[in-house]
Amino acid sequence: MVCCLQAQLQSHKFFGRPKLALDAVGGESAIRLAEALDQGGRLIVYGCMSGKAPAWPWQAWVFRGLQVSGFNLRKTLAAETPAGAAKLRTLLDSLGNLVSAGLLSVDFTEYSFADEWPDALEHAVDAPGSSRVLLKLGG
């Protein structure tokens, strides 16, 4: 899978390696991100949606200087406190600005939950990673 990420970067004429990666999936996803990082790169893990822990190859630590750290996003953005609610608002505003500026996007395919959920399920199973599935509820 690393070859695919490298191929995507090369297709955009981006030959440098990133210095930072953020991972919320864990498992193989975290490993692929770590392998794509530049020498001494930092991987920040803030979730494990796959339910699988990454198994880092020892060479990443010794020869490439990989730095890995993690944080609990839920605890950091706890909206129960005024400070947490303010952090969450600031974060969402920043993400909204990036989306509005065209600097952040996600490929998705929209399906109507009422009529197209079997197609959405088939898409998710048969073409994982091609685009996210968005189920539209209601009219």
C-alpha positions as CSV (number, residue, x, y, z in Angstrom):
1,M,0.0,0.0,0.0
2,V,2.9,2.4,0.6
3,C,3.6,2.2,-3.1
4,C,0.1,3.5,-3.8
5,L,0.7,6.5,-1.5
6,Q,4.1,7.1,-3.1
7,A,2.5,6.9,-6.6
8,Q,-0.2,9.4,-5.6
9,L,2.5,11.8,-4.4
10,Q,4.6,11.3,-7.5
11,S,1.5,11.9,-9.8
12,H,1.2,15.4,-8.2
13,K,5.0,16.0,-8.8
14,F,5.5,15.9,-5.0
15,F,8.8,14.1,-4.5
16,G,9.5,15.2,-0.9
17,R,8.3,13.2,2.0
18,P,6.0,14.6,4.6
19,K,7.4,15.4,8.1
20,L,4.1,14.9,9.9
21,A,1.2,12.5,9.7
22,L,-2.0,12.2,11.7
23,D,-3.7,8.9,12.2
24,A,-7.1,8.0,13.6
25,V,-7.3,4.5,12.2
26,G,-4.4,2.6,13.7
27,G,-3.2,-0.8,12.5
28,E,-2.0,-1.0,8.9
29,S,-3.0,2.6,8.3
30,A,-0.6,3.9,10.9
31,I,2.2,1.7,9.5
32,R,1.6,3.0,5.9
33,L,1.7,6.6,7.1
34,A,4.9,6.0,9.1
35,E,6.6,4.4,6.1
36,A,5.7,7.4,3.9
37,L,7.2,9.9,6.4
38,D,10.6,11.6,5.9
39,Q,13.6,10.7,8.1
40,G,12.9,11.8,11.7
41,G,9.2,12.3,10.8
42,R,6.5,12.4,13.5
43,L,3.3,10.4,13.5
44,I,0.6,11.6,15.9
45,V,-2.0,8.9,16.7
46,Y,-5.3,10.1,18.0
47,G,-7.6,7.2,17.5
48,C,-7.8,3.5,16.7
49,M,-10.9,3.0,14.6
50,S,-9.6,-0.2,13.2
51,G,-9.3,-1.7,16.7
52,K,-5.8,-2.9,15.8
53,A,-2.6,-1.7,17.2
54,P,0.2,-0.9,14.7
55,A,3.3,-3.2,14.9
56,W,6.2,-0.9,14.1
57,P,9.2,-2.4,12.5
58,W,12.3,-1.8,14.6
59,Q,14.1,-0.3,11.6
60,A,11.7,2.6,11.7
61,W,12.9,3.6,15.2
62,V,16.6,2.9,14.8
63,F,17.4,3.9,11.2
64,R,14.7,6.4,10.3
65,G,14.2,8.1,13.7
66,L,10.4,7.8,13.6
67,Q,8.8,9.7,16.4
68,V,5.3,8.6,17.5
69,S,3.1,10.3,20.0
70,G,-0.6,10.2,20.8
71,F,-3.3,12.1,22.5
72,N,-6.9,11.5,23.5
73,L,-9.0,13.8,21.2
74,R,-12.2,13.1,23.1
75,K,-10.6,14.2,26.4
76,T,-8.9,17.2,24.8
77,L,-12.2,18.5,23.2
78,A,-14.5,17.6,26.0
79,A,-17.4,20.0,25.4
80,E,-18.6,19.6,29.0
81,T,-16.2,22.4,30.1
82,P,-16.2,25.9,28.8
83,A,-12.6,25.6,27.8
84,G,-13.3,22.3,25.9
85,A,-16.3,23.8,24.1
86,A,-14.1,26.8,23.1
87,K,-11.4,24.5,21.7
88,L,-14.0,22.5,19.8
89,R,-15.5,25.7,18.2
90,T,-12.1,26.9,17.2
91,L,-11.1,23.6,15.7
92,L,-14.4,23.3,13.7
93,D,-14.0,26.9,12.5
94,S,-10.5,26.2,11.3
95,L,-11.6,23.0,9.5
96,G,-14.5,25.0,7.9
97,N,-12.1,27.6,6.7
98,L,-9.9,25.0,5.1
99,V,-12.8,23.4,3.4
100,S,-14.1,26.8,2.2
101,A,-10.7,27.7,0.8
102,G,-10.5,24.3,-1.1
103,L,-7.5,23.2,0.9
104,L,-9.3,20.3,2.6
105,S,-11.7,17.8,1.0
106,V,-12.9,14.3,1.2
107,D,-14.1,12.2,-1.8
108,F,-17.5,10.7,-1.1
109,T,-20.4,9.1,-2.8
110,E,-23.8,10.1,-1.6
111,Y,-26.6,7.5,-1.3
112,S,-30.2,7.9,-0.1
113,F,-30.7,5.8,3.0
114,A,-34.3,5.1,2.2
115,D,-33.7,3.9,-1.4
116,E,-30.0,3.2,-1.9
117,W,-28.6,1.7,1.3
118,P,-28.0,-1.8,-0.4
119,D,-25.9,0.0,-3.0
120,A,-24.0,2.0,-0.3
121,L,-23.2,-1.3,1.5
122,E,-22.0,-2.9,-1.7
123,H,-19.8,0.2,-2.4
124,A,-18.3,0.0,1.1
125,V,-17.5,-3.7,0.8
126,D,-16.4,-3.9,-2.8
127,A,-14.5,-0.7,-3.2
128,P,-13.0,0.2,0.2
129,G,-11.0,3.4,0.1
130,S,-12.2,4.5,-3.3
131,S,-14.4,7.1,-1.6
132,R,-16.3,7.5,1.6
133,V,-20.0,6.5,1.7
134,L,-22.4,9.2,2.8
135,L,-25.9,8.1,3.6
136,K,-28.4,10.9,3.2
137,L,-31.3,10.6,5.7
138,G,-34.7,12.1,4.9
139,G,-35.8,14.2,2.0
